[in-house]
Structure formats: structure tokens, C-alpha cells
Amino acid sequence: MGNVLAAGNPMPTPTVSGLGAMPTPPSSVGGAAPQSPATNGGDDLPNPGTFEDLHKKVKELMPMCFDGCKLMINKGLTNHFQVGHQINLSADKEKSGYHFSATYVGDKQLSQSESFPVMLGDIDNNGNLQAQFIHQLTERIRTKALIQTQKNVVSVAQFDGEYKGPSYTATVTTANPDIINESGIVVGQYLQSITKRLALGTQMLYQYGQGQEMAEVSLTAKYSGDNWIATGAFSPATIHLSYFHKGQSNVSVGVEFESRMGETATTLGYQVDVPQANLTFRGSLDTNWRVAAVMEKKLQPIPFTFLLSGVLDHNKSKFLAGFGLMIG
């Protein structure tokens, strides 16, 4: 699952954005990516997937914008090991810097697109580290571990255990467990297919520490049509709705509504693929009058990808532009 520290209305706890969002191993490394198989084991009802993937289709449409210059170089050293370098130059000093990443994919192959274990690491020029470990213990049991350090101190430690049944998925997550100071977060999730198209689930978050305790229960529903998916998650503090629609073969659109602690935003996103030109365009517009877009152009036959990014914030009268090059 993603970053549980951002869920609900937690007590004062270091919240780190982007945890669990590290890039998945590219197909060039052993042809493997840590995807979740949806086996039904002979049951009429399919596996509904995981909570982490409920809004994934819509999230993938949203452009990942940047400003300034970006250079990314990826190199596969073996069939199982790949390294990457990323240099960011921006007017904002906090966004500028160098990142080194490494990805290892093991030789336990479950299918043509899945091999385990998977290890990912990323470190920047300030010594801040993100590391992720994923392993498929059995056909139905998967484990994850995420560690993040800031200024040589472990800021986030998260451990997941996931069980995939024929028509359901159950997950238990613990984040920042501290036995000495008696603090931490525990999350339990369960998602069940009711019909071939409808899945219902629940999540319970329990946080303790600093002499306080908090518990929150949320409910979720997912309905899958022939070419669309509607998802909703509800809790006392948050509402999260999304709708994904696959239009023509090269066009996808989606809309996302989020309300958390009094702050509400709706975002419309779309993606257009032009295979003839090796071009992908993603754009978004939200209710804060923020317009964003990213264009990716593959410069075949050489393994280069050219990136153009733009963000226009009407409320702040601010425009940011960036261009980048990805090699490998």
C-alpha cells in the first residue's frame, strides 16, 4: 500500500510525501515489474486487486510536472540489475540536486512479467535515502518493506503483508513502530469482490503515541464497466472519488475528487497517445485553476526520450516550464 502516514487525521507525525511511489523496475531489467496477479483460483469472482491500486488508473493520467532542466540516464548492467542517474536544475534550490538509483530483480519468475525479489534504492546528494523491498513468498502472500532516511535519521519505516485470495485481498501494514516510546500506526485493509464488476472493502487505521490514541474506519467501493472504472472511498475525515474512462484506442480521461479536513479539490486529467509519432501527452485541470501538461517524445531508433513540462497557476499568477532528456 502507499504512505499510511498521510491517511486520515493523524496525530503529529512526520509525513513524507511520495513514500511508496518509487519507480517500478523497468521491463528492461529481467522483463519484470512488481505487478499483482489477479488469479481467481477457479472461483467465478475475480480478485479485486489491492487498496493501493483503487485510484491507480486515474493517477496514471495526471502529468508528473517539473520545472527547469532534468537529465535521466538509465543503464542495465545485467539482466537483473540496473542503475540510474538523475540531475535536476531548478530556480528552487530544494528541487535541484543529483539522485542515484539502483534496481535489482531476482530470478524467481512467477510469469513472463513478474520476478522476485525486487529491491529499489534512491539516494540524493544530501544523503537522503529511500529503499523498497518486495518479495512474493508464495503464490498468494506478498511482503513489502519501505525505509526512508532524512539527515541520517530514519524518518519512515513501513512494513506490509498482503494475502490474495480467489476473490478477496487482505493487507496489514505497520508504519514507524516504536516499542520503546510506544508509538506507531497499524492499518488493516480488506477488499472483496461481490460480483464480477462490483467490489466492496473496508480499512481500519489505528495510531497511538504521545499519550494519545486514534482510530478511523473507512469504506470503499469499486465498480468496473467494460471501458470505465468508478471508485469511491469514504471516512469521517475524507472523501475520495475517481472515475476513469477509456475512450478511443489512444485516448483516456479521468476525474478525481478529494475532500480532506475541509480542503476540497477536483481534478480532470487526460492522456493522448500518438503511436505514429511515438508521442504521449498528459494534461490536467483542477478547481484551483491550475493547468498542467507533460509531453513525452521518444526519439527512436536511439533510446532517448524528450520531455516538455508546463504548469500555469492562475490563482498565483505563476508559470513554470521545464524540459528534460531521458536516456535508456
N, C-alpha and C positions, 0 to 999 in steps of 0.2 A: 504494500500500500504506500501512499505518499507520506507527506510530512504530517504526522498526527499532532505536532505542536501547534499547527495552525487551525486545528479543528475546534469548534465550539467556542466557549467563552472562558478560556483558561485563566488560572491564576498567574501571577507574574512569573514567566518562564522564558528563557532565551528562545526566541522564534527565529529560525533560519529559513529563509525562502529558498526554494529550489532544491531542497533535500529530496532525494529520490527521483530527481529529474535528470540525473546524469545521462549522457548519451548511451544508447544501447549499442552493443558491439555490432559493427557493420558486417554486411554479408561477406565481405572480402576476407574476414578472419574466420576460416573454417566454415564459412557459409552458415553461421549460427547467430541467432539473436534470441534473447531470453523472452520468448513469447509463451503464452499459456495455452496448452492444448485444450480443446473443448470436446472431450470424449464423453459419450453418453453410456458407454458400457452396455449397450443393448437396450437401455431404457428408452421409452418413447419421448421423454422430455430431455431437451438438450441441457448441457451445463451452461449456466447463465453468465459465466465469467467471474470477474472479481469487482469489488468496490472501486479499486483503483482505476478500472477501465470504464466506469459507468459513463463519464463525460469525455472519454478519450477521443471519440470521433470528432466532436466539436472543437476540442482543444487543439487538435492537429490542424484545423483550418486557420487558426489565428496566427498571424505573422510574428516571428521572433525578431523584433526590430533591434537595431543598433545604430550608433552614430559614430562618425569618424572613420577610421580605417581598420580593417581586420584582415589578417592573413592566417590561414589554417593549412597545415601540412600534415597529412596522414600517411604513414608508411607501414605496410605489413612486412614484418621481419620473417615470420614463418606462417604456416597455416593456422597457428593457434595464437600468435602474439602480434600485437600492433601497437605502435606508439604514435603520438600526435603532438604537434607544437601549435600554439596559437598566440599571436601577438595582436593586442588591441591598442590603438592610439586614438584618444578622445580628448576633447576640451575639458572633460571632467576627469580629474586625476584618479578618482576612485575607480573609474571604469577602464583606465589604461593599465597595461601590465602584460605579463607573459604567463602562459599556462603550459604545463607539460602533462600529458595524459598517457596512460597505458591501459591496454585491454588484453585480457587473456581468456580464451575459450578452451575448455577441456575437450577430451576425446570421448566422453560418454555421450554418444549420439542417440537421441530418442527418435528423431525424424530427420528429414533432409534439411530442415530449417532450425533444428534445436540441438544444441550440445551443451553439456555442463561438466564441471562447474564454470561459472562466469565471474571474473574479477575485473573491476574497473577502478581506476585511480586517477585523481587530478590534483595537481599542486601548483600554486601560483608563486610569483616571485617574492611574496611576503611570507611564504612558508605555510599558508593555509591549505589544508588537505581535505579532500573528500574521497572516501573509499566505499565501495559497494561490493558485496559478495552474494552470489545467488547460486543455489545448488538444488537440484532435483534429487531428493533422497530415494524416492520410489516413484512409481508412475503417477501417484496421486498426492504425494507430500512434497512441498517445496519450502525452502527456508531462504531468508534474506537477512543480511546484516549491513547496516549503514553506519559509518563513522564520519564525523566532521570535526576538524580542529580549527581553532582560531587563536592566533598568538600563542601557539604551543600549548593550548589548553583544549581538552575535549569538550566541545560545546554541545554536540548532539551524538547520542548513541541509540540506535533503534534496531530492534530485532523482531522479525516476523516469522510466523509459522502458518503455512497455508495447506488446507486439505481440500482436494477437489473430488466430490462425489459424482455419481452419474448425473444428478440433476440439481446439485447444490454446491456451494463453495463456502467454507468456514475459515476464518482467519483470526489469529490472535497476535497482537502487537504490543510490545512494551518499549517505551521511549524514556531515555535518561533515568534508568533505575539507579537509585542511590540507597543502599541498605543502611549505611551509617547515618545519613541525615533523614532517612525515612521519607523519601520523595520519589516521584516518578509518575508516569502515565501508562495506563493499561487500556487497550481498545480491543473489543470483540466485535466481529462482523459475521453476518450470515446472510447469504443470498440464495433464494430458492426459486426454481422455475415452477410456475403454477400451470401454465400452458406452454405450447411451443413458442408463443410470442410474448407472453407476459411473465415477468419475474418480479418478486417482492423480496424485500430484505430489511434488516434492522442493524443498527450499530449502537453499541454502548461504550461510552468513554468515561473512564474514572481517573481522576487526577487527585493526588494528595501531596502534601508537603507544606512547610512553613506553618504548621498548626492548622491547616485548612484542608477541606475535602470538597470535591465537586464531582457530580455525576451528570451525564447528559445522554439521553436516548434519542436517536433519530430513525426515521423510517424512509425507505426509498422504494421506488417503483420504476420499472423499465419495460417499455413496450416496443417491439421490433416489427416494423412493417416490411413490405417487400423491398422498398428502397429508402426507408426512413427509420429513425430511431428517436423515441421520446423518453426522456428520463427526468425524474424528479426526486429530490431529497429534502426532507423536512425535519426540523428540530425546533425546540423553543427559541433558539437564538439565530437560526439561519434557515434560509430557503434557497435551494439551488435547482434551477430548471434548465434543461437544454433540449434542443431539437436539431437533428441532423437529417439532411435530405440529399440524396444522390440524384442529381438531375440527369443531364446528358452524360455520355461516357466520360467526358473530360471536365465536367463542372460539378462542384459540390458546394452546398451552402449550409449554414448553421446559425442558430441564435442561442444565446446563453443569458440567463437572468440569475443574478446573485443578490441576496439581501443578507447582510451580516451586521448585527449590532447597530442597526439604524442606517447603515450605508447601503444604498441600492444602486445597481448598475445593470444595464442591458447592453449586450454586445452582439452585433451582426458580423459574421465572418463568411468568407467565401474563398474558394480555390479554383483556379482555372489552369488546366494542363494543355499545352500545345505540343504534342509529340513530334510533329513535323519540324518544329523549331527547337526541340529539346529545351522547352521553356516552361517554368512553373511560376504562377503569380498568386500570391495570397494577400488578402486585404481585409480590413475590419473597420467598423464604425461603432462607437458606443454612445451612450446617453450623456456622457460628459463632453461630447463634441470633440472627441479625439479620433482622428483618422490615421490609420497606419497601413503600410503596404511593404511587401518584400518581393523582389523578383529574383529568380534563380535561373541562370542560363548556363547549360552545360556546353562547353566548348569542345565537342567531340571532333576528331578521334583522340585528342590529347585529354588526359584525366584532369581537366581544370573545370571549375565551376565559378562563374562570376556572379556576385551578389550586389544588389542595389536595395537600399532601405530608406524609407522616409516616414516621418511622424509629424503630424500637424495637430497641435493642441490649440483649438480656437479659444478656449477659456483663458489660457495663459498667454495667448498670442506668441506661441513658441513653435519653431520648426527645427527639426533635427534630421540630418541626412547622413548616410553612410554608404560606403562601398567596400566590398571585400572580395577576396580570392581564396578559393579552397582547392588545394592540390592533393590528389589522391582519392 
